[in-house]
Structures are given as C-alpha cells and as structure tokens.
Amino acid sequence: MGASPVSARYCARVHRATLKEVAKEAGVHPATASRALNASTRSMVNTATAERVLRVAKELGYTPNPIARSLKTARSSSVGVVLPDLTNPIFPPIVRGIEDVLRDVGYSTWIVNTDNDPERESSGVDSFRQRSIEGFVFATARLSHPLIEEMADASMPLVLVNRRVSRIDIPSVTADDATGVSLAMNHLYELGHRQIAHIAGPQELSTGLFRKRAFRQCLEDLGLPHEPERIAACETWSEDAGDRALTTLLDKGVPFTAVVAGNDLIALGCYDAMKRRGLRCPEDISVVGFNDTPFMDKVSPAMTTVRIPQYEIGAEAARLLMEMLQDPARHPRSLLLPPTLIVRDSTGTVHAGPHATRR
C-alpha cells in the first residue's frame, strides 16, 4: 500500500538535504560545494559557481551541520565571550559588535556570565574548550589574571575588551581612559570647579586603576592639589557601591563641588547619596559619569558622561580575533579607541562656596 499524501509530505519535511545532494544538483564536487557554503572560504570559489551552489542549497532546504563539521575539521566556527556581569549595561552593545562582525564571516558567538567568580570563569572556559571553541573574547580581566595568562601561554587566541592586563603580549581593545578623564576634568575646570572628587572603580581592574591614575595626572596638569581624602574607590561597578563611597566622603566633611565617577553606575549611586542628604545636582555638586550607557539621557538630571564607543570596541575585538585565527604568527596588537564628552544637565558652574558638606 502506498504512502498517504500526508505521510509523504511529512517524510519530505523531515528529510535533511545532504552536502552531496547539493553538490550533485549544482554540478560540482562536494568539496567545492562545502567551500561555497562556508562564508570564510567562499572567496576560493568562482563567484558564479558559489551563487549556483547557494541557490541550490536554498531550494533543497540544506543547512550545514555545525557539529559534524567540527568533528571533521576540529573547528567549530564559534567564539566564546566571557562576561563579568551581563546586567551591566555597557556589555550588550559590546556583545552586539562582536556578534555582528563574527556573523559576517560565518562564526557564531557563545556567552558565559561569570559574576566575577573565578571558578565560574574557569568552568566556563573549560566548557567552551570541550566544544572546540576557536577563540575567546574576555570582558572579565583582573590586572593579575592567572587563567588568561595560562591561556596566552598555551597560544589560545584571545582578545580582551574594555580591560587590560599587565602583559603587553595579550591583545585588547579599550577606550582611551586617560583622554576620557581629561575631557571630564577640563570640562569641570572650565565651569570653575577647583575642588573635584573622584569615586573610582575597583582597583584590581584596569579600568578602575587607569581612570584613577588619569584623575591624579589631571590634577597635576591643571595645577590643582592632590588631596587623597577626595578619592574613594568602590569594590564593585555598581550603584550601591557609588552610594556608599560618596556617603563616606560626605560623612568625613571633605569639601568638593564636583565628582568624576568611575562609571555611570557609580555616578547613579552618587545621585542616590546626594538625594538622601538633600543635595542638588548640579547646584550643589556636579557629577560626571563614564561610558554613556543606555538611558543616561533619561535619568534626572540627564547625566554628563564620557562616551566610549561600546559597539566599536566589540567589533574591533572580533576583527582582532579573526586576524589571530587567520594568521597565528602575527604579532599581537592592542587598540585604544577615542572617547567623547557628552554634556548634559548634571554639570554646572560653581555656586558661592562648596556645598558638599552641607547636612
């Protein structure tokens, strides 16, 4: 008895076209079809032939089997992205930049969130390696980072984003923090501020440490005294940490008329501390954030902040990683991308006398 029309349609639907079937229909060798279907090797095939193979593959409903391909070639066409905190609004645009570049060359992106836990970070990397991940993009990196150093010593392709380590042979893509802090400080200086505080980020991370160093250098460049009591470091990049740090400065009675925050989340914490004390921004204290993460123009007051090119940082990191994969002998290089100052409502001219110690 013949198959019913329904069962025939079902069988047609579940049949997975093979590479050999695509090659036969297109009139080419399977190896040629494979190269035409792989974005990273398509340039090796005549344009007309590649277009014919792609058209046939679409007509037959062919989709490549990435697992089979990785078993055959020991390559997965995938990259692992290691993040410290996916809820931090700086990272989604960076990841988008990574994904967009990798997608164009036929690579996929796998993401692990570590919550800054070294054990989770290590297990995530091990899991990626078991899946034949070809390279890594790290957004979680302490200045001394044994895991990253071990991976670099083992010649595993990796690029750091928005982070640096002490070793210069590990490539990174970051914003120019020194220029960013200088933009913020000169803006405040032009508004008449001379007593400026800094609420720094974690000092075990390059962004926290380098922005703090840049703040000190700016004090010297502007001829302002370096007074350590006006600097406080947060243990995390968070609103709560910023609140606690600014509250500590206020409790000490340290006079200041402006704050340069280590990032926007810390700056939001400064808003919270000021509101609780009845202080106004910018009438009593001007605040500058760092990163220009989404919605900083929607908070009240809209935040003046240093904008770093988040999407471009991710995109450039992906391009650097592709360079490493295509030419492992290439000398590693790092990139510094220029920031810009976005002036909004949280900064203003100095009013009569410092108000920061008002209770």
C-alpha positions in Angstrom: 0.0 0.0 0.0 1.5 3.4 -1.0 2.2 6.2 1.4 -0.6 8.7 2.1 -0.1 12.3 0.8 0.2 13.4 4.4 2.9 10.9 5.3 4.7 11.7 2.0 4.7 15.4 2.9 5.9 14.5 6.4 8.8 12.5 5.1 9.7 15.3 2.7 9.7 17.7 5.5 11.9 15.7 7.9 14.4 14.7 5.2 17.6 16.7 5.7 19.3 17.5 2.4 23.0 16.5 2.4 26.0 18.2 1.1 26.4 15.5 -1.6 22.9 16.2 -2.8 23.6 19.9 -3.0 26.8 19.2 -4.9 25.2 16.8 -7.3 22.3 19.2 -8.1 24.7 22.1 -8.6 27.1 20.0 -10.7 30.1 20.5 -8.6 32.4 18.4 -6.4 31.3 18.2 -2.7 34.5 19.9 -1.6 33.6 22.8 -3.9 30.1 23.0 -2.5 31.5 22.9 1.0 33.8 25.9 0.3 30.9 27.8 -1.4 28.6 27.3 1.6 31.2 28.4 4.2 31.5 32.2 4.3 35.1 32.1 5.4 36.1 30.0 2.3 33.6 31.3 -0.3 36.2 33.5 -1.9 38.1 30.4 -3.0 35.2 29.5 -5.4 34.2 31.2 -8.7 31.5 33.7 -8.0 29.0 32.2 -10.4 29.6 28.7 -9.0 29.2 29.9 -5.5 25.9 31.6 -6.3 24.7 28.5 -8.0 25.6 26.3 -5.0 23.9 28.8 -2.6 20.8 28.9 -4.8 20.6 25.1 -4.9 21.2 24.8 -1.2 18.3 27.2 -0.5 16.0 25.3 -2.9 16.7 22.0 -1.2 16.5 23.4 2.3 20.0 22.5 3.1 21.5 23.7 6.3 25.1 22.8 7.4 25.6 20.6 10.4 28.0 22.5 12.7 28.5 19.5 15.0 29.5 17.3 12.1 31.7 19.9 10.7 33.6 20.5 14.0 34.1 16.7 14.4 35.6 16.5 10.9 37.7 19.6 10.9 38.3 20.1 14.7 36.9 23.6 14.1 33.6 24.9 15.3 33.4 28.3 13.7 32.4 29.7 17.1 33.9 32.1 19.6 33.4 32.2 23.4 32.7 35.5 25.1 33.3 35.7 28.8 31.5 38.5 30.7 31.6 39.5 34.3 28.1 40.8 34.6 25.6 40.7 31.7 23.3 43.0 33.5 25.9 45.8 33.4 24.5 48.0 30.5 27.9 48.5 29.0 28.2 44.9 27.8 25.2 44.4 25.5 26.4 46.9 22.9 29.9 45.4 23.1 28.5 41.9 22.5 26.4 43.2 19.6 29.5 44.5 17.9 31.2 41.1 18.4 28.3 39.2 17.0 27.8 41.4 14.0 31.4 41.0 12.8 31.6 37.3 13.5 28.2 36.6 11.8 29.5 38.2 8.6 32.4 35.7 8.5 30.3 32.7 9.4 31.1 32.4 13.1 28.7 32.1 16.0 29.0 33.5 19.5 28.7 31.6 22.8 28.4 33.7 26.0 29.1 32.8 29.6 28.3 35.2 32.6 30.8 34.7 35.5 29.6 37.2 38.1 33.3 37.8 38.6 33.6 34.3 40.2 37.0 32.8 39.2 35.6 29.2 39.5 32.6 30.0 37.2 35.0 31.7 34.8 37.3 28.6 34.7 34.5 26.1 34.3 33.0 28.3 31.5 36.3 28.3 29.6 36.7 24.5 30.1 33.2 24.0 28.7 33.9 26.1 25.7 37.2 24.3 25.0 35.3 20.9 25.1 33.1 22.3 22.3 36.1 23.2 20.2 35.6 27.0 20.6 38.3 28.5 18.3 39.0 31.7 20.3 37.9 33.9 23.2 36.9 37.4 23.9 37.2 38.3 27.6 35.5 41.3 29.2 36.5 40.0 32.7 40.1 40.5 33.4 41.9 41.5 36.6 45.4 43.1 36.3 46.8 39.8 37.6 44.8 37.1 35.9 46.3 33.6 36.0 43.7 32.0 33.8 44.2 34.5 31.0 48.0 34.2 31.3 47.8 30.4 31.1 45.6 30.6 28.0 48.0 33.0 26.4 51.0 30.8 27.3 49.2 27.9 25.6 48.8 30.1 22.4 45.0 30.1 22.7 43.6 33.0 20.6 42.0 35.6 22.9 41.3 39.3 23.0 40.4 41.5 25.9 37.6 44.1 25.7 37.3 47.1 27.9 40.0 45.5 30.1 43.8 45.2 30.0 46.3 43.1 31.9 49.9 43.8 32.7 51.2 41.6 29.9 51.6 43.6 26.6 51.5 40.4 24.5 47.8 39.9 25.2 45.8 41.9 22.8 43.0 44.2 24.0 40.5 46.8 22.7 39.7 49.6 25.1 38.7 53.2 25.2 41.4 55.7 25.9 40.6 56.2 29.6 43.3 58.9 30.1 41.7 61.1 27.4 38.2 60.4 28.7 39.1 61.5 32.3 40.9 64.6 30.9 37.8 65.6 28.9 35.8 65.4 32.1 38.3 67.2 34.3 38.8 70.1 31.8 35.0 70.5 31.4 34.6 70.8 35.2 37.7 73.2 35.4 36.2 75.4 32.7 33.0 75.6 34.8 35.0 76.9 37.7 35.4 73.8 39.8 38.7 73.5 41.7 37.7 71.0 44.4 36.9 67.8 42.5 36.4 64.4 44.0 36.9 61.0 42.3 34.8 57.9 43.1 36.9 55.3 41.4 36.1 51.8 40.3 37.6 48.6 41.6 41.4 48.9 41.7 42.1 45.3 40.7 40.6 46.1 37.3 42.4 48.1 34.6 39.6 50.5 34.0 39.3 51.4 37.7 43.0 51.7 38.2 43.8 53.6 35.0 41.0 56.1 35.4 42.1 56.8 38.9 45.7 57.4 37.7 44.4 59.6 34.9 42.5 61.7 37.5 45.6 62.2 39.5 47.5 63.2 36.4 44.8 65.7 35.5 45.1 67.4 38.9 48.7 67.9 38.3 48.2 69.2 34.7 45.5 71.6 35.9 47.7 72.9 38.8 45.2 71.5 41.4 46.4 70.0 44.7 46.4 66.2 45.0 44.3 65.6 48.2 43.9 61.8 48.8 40.8 62.5 51.0 38.9 63.4 47.9 39.4 60.0 46.3 37.4 56.9 47.2 37.4 53.5 45.5 34.4 51.2 45.1 34.7 47.5 45.4 32.3 46.9 42.5 31.0 48.7 39.5 27.6 49.3 41.0 25.1 51.9 42.1 25.2 50.7 45.7 29.0 51.0 45.8 28.9 54.5 44.4 26.3 55.5 47.0 28.4 54.1 49.8 31.6 55.8 48.6 30.1 59.2 48.2 28.4 58.9 51.6 31.7 58.2 53.2 33.2 61.4 51.7 30.2 63.4 52.9 30.5 61.9 56.4 34.1 62.9 56.5 33.2 66.5 55.7 35.5 66.6 52.7 34.8 69.8 50.7 34.2 69.3 47.0 32.0 70.9 44.3 32.2 68.2 41.6 32.6 64.4 41.2 34.2 62.4 38.4 32.7 58.9 38.8 34.5 55.7 37.6 31.5 54.8 35.5 27.8 55.6 35.1 26.5 53.1 37.6 28.8 54.6 40.3 27.6 58.1 39.2 24.0 57.0 39.7 24.9 55.9 43.2 26.3 59.4 43.8 22.8 60.7 42.8 21.3 58.5 45.5 23.6 59.6 48.2 23.1 63.3 47.3 19.3 63.0 47.3 19.3 61.4 50.7 21.3 64.3 52.0 19.1 66.9 50.4 21.9 68.0 48.0 21.1 69.1 44.5 22.8 68.2 41.2 24.4 70.3 39.7 23.6 73.2 42.0 25.4 71.8 45.0 27.6 69.1 43.3 28.2 68.5 39.6 28.6 64.8 38.6 30.3 63.3 35.5 29.9 59.7 34.7 31.9 57.4 32.4 30.7 55.1 29.5 27.4 56.8 28.4 25.5 53.6 28.9 21.9 53.5 27.7 19.3 55.8 29.3 21.8 58.2 30.9 20.0 60.9 29.0 16.7 59.8 30.7 17.8 60.0 34.3 17.2 63.2 36.3 19.3 65.2 35.9 20.4 63.9 32.5 23.9 62.8 33.1 27.0 64.4 31.7 29.3 61.5 30.9 32.3 60.3 28.8 31.0 58.3 25.9 33.1 55.3 25.0 32.4 53.6 21.6 30.9 50.4 23.1 29.8 48.8 19.9 33.0 49.6 18.1 35.0 48.1 21.0 33.3 44.8 20.4 33.5 44.9 16.7 37.2 45.7 16.7 37.9 42.9 19.2 36.2 40.4 16.9 38.3 41.6 14.0 41.5 41.3 16.0 40.5 37.8 17.0 39.8 36.9 13.3 43.3 38.2 12.4 44.8 35.9 15.1 42.8 32.9 13.8 43.8 33.5 10.2 47.5 34.3 11.0 48.6 32.8 14.3 52.1 34.0 13.8 51.0 37.6 13.6 52.4 39.9 16.3 49.6 40.7 18.8 48.4 44.3 18.9 46.0 46.3 21.0 43.8 49.2 20.2 42.8 52.4 22.1 39.6 54.0 20.8 38.8 57.7 21.3 36.1 58.7 23.7 33.9 61.8 23.6 32.4 64.0 26.3 28.6 64.2 26.3 27.5 67.3 28.2 24.0 67.2 29.7 22.4 68.6 32.9 24.4 67.1 35.8 27.2 69.6 35.5 27.1 73.4 36.0 29.1 76.4 37.1 30.2 76.6 40.7 27.9 78.5 43.1 29.1 80.5 46.0 31.3 78.3 48.1 31.4 74.5 48.3 28.1 72.9 49.4 29.1 69.2 49.6 29.5 69.2 53.3 26.0 70.6 54.0 23.9 68.2 56.0 
